[in-house]
Amino acid sequence: MARTRAPGRSGYLIFLIPGLVLSAAIVVVPLLMTVGTSFTRWQGVGTPEWIGLANYARLAHDPSFWASFQHIALLIIAMAIVPTLLGLVLAAVLFDFIAVAFGNRTAGVFRSGFYLPQILPVAISGVVWGWILHPSYGALNSLLEGAGLRAFAHNWLGDPRYALLSVMAIMVWVQIGYPIVVFMAGLQRVDPELYEAAEIDGATWAQRFTKISVHLLKPEIYVVLVTTTIAALKIFGQIFVLTRGGPGTATLVPSYFAYKSFFEKADVGYGSAMSTVLTLIILVLTLVFLRLQARGEQSR
């Protein structure tokens, strides 16, 4: 009986060609076109005019550009750092207490509840939060007034002092479910004997959490930090629905700044320069996170 020859590496690569072609058409080609357009002055019609690095020099002196990145730094705190820290604690509580006391199904219900904001359409959650925070008939101000705390009622999304803080609070609510799901999955691979040995030695729950759980969840923590940081850098939908970058530039972020340049001001070259800078920052941060993760795994 003749043997069938296993396909070589080149045979398997053939099956990757359709995906590579599609990725090039959807990602690589538009990216290269955006980079090329960033060196031109173009209104979206007619022939682009080559102006070299003028758009980047303009960005460097644009106060709105720097303001948008200051806002992104705060949104990274709200979308990456705070949800990661809270997610670690809540995942451990659900895994160690709720699941033990009430069963895995109950813990799963809580986990699904926390994750629900992730699957809600951005437009729907944005509209609902707009109603909740409305200065006249919003639920939050109504509750504050009903509790005798009228002095704390504000125009949450219309006041420059509170608009960005309000968006940050909303984004914590949106993001919190993602790290909880990832960390609860990671906790399932931790050997229970480690906890039992630590408990026999007199370690408290907090000590077991910090010395065992957090240490062994480092791969998941890196993944969560990378993905949520990139999501914060790319945030657009919530800003578009809630504030449109306002009031003034109080909640302006790079992606919405680029959108305004593209579609409202017809300054395509300038918007392309902003998009290019944002892409480079995302790539650099991703490489830094991956390098740190690889270094952490090698040091084990």
Phi, psi and omega in degrees: 000126184287138178280141174273132183277129179292140180294142178283184181298322180296329178294321178290326181296334180300323182288344178275344186300313180301318179294320179295319179296316180296319178297319179297320182290325186268327187250303190292311183297311176299325179296315179295323177295321178295316178298317179296319180294333182295345178263015183231165168254117187209137179259010179096347176227158180081197183261127178298145178255122181290125179231011176066230185268016185298321180295323179288323175295323177294320177299318183297336182251012182263114180300327179294325178299310181291324177297321181296325179282332171297319178294323179296322178300319178290323179290332174296322175298316183286329186259341183242303188288307182297312178298327179293314180294312178295322181297321177299312183294312182295321178297318179294321178296314179297320185285318187270333185245304184296313181295324181288318185280323188239355178102159182295329181295317178295317177298323178295324177297314177299316180299317178295322178297317177295327184278344185308317180301335180292329185260353176289138175302141183302320182297318182293311180296324178294317179295318180297316179292328174298321176294315183299321186263009181298136185292334185266308185239016182291149183295322183296310179295324178297318178295318179296317179293321179294333179270007180078020182246045183301330181296338181268356178283134184220169168274086195298322182258353182253355180255124182303335181287333187243348187298309182293321177298322178295316178297320178299317179297319178297319182290330172298316178299319181293318191272340192300329184290328183298307178296329179298314180297315181294316184288325177294324175294321179293324180295336181290340180267357179282133181294120180300336180296333177296317178294319181296318179295319179294322180293322177297324179282000176094012181287138176283171178299319180297321179291320176296322180295312184284324186272333183249300187298306183298319181297315183281346179267012182303319177300317179293324179296318177299315181298314181297315181296319179296308186292321181286327176294317177297319178299321179294319179295329183264003188305130181217309188303312182295320179295319180297317184284320189275312192228344186054035178081356183260190356293138188066241175241025187295331180235022180292133178234160186304317183295320178286328175299315177296319178301315180298320179294321181292304196255335180263323182256355181053037178250075190293320180299317180292318176297324178293323177296317177298316180296322179295315178299317180297319179297317179297319179297317179298317180297316181296314180297321178297316179296321179297313179299317181295322178294318179296320179297315180297321178294321178294322179290326180289332182279356180288000000 
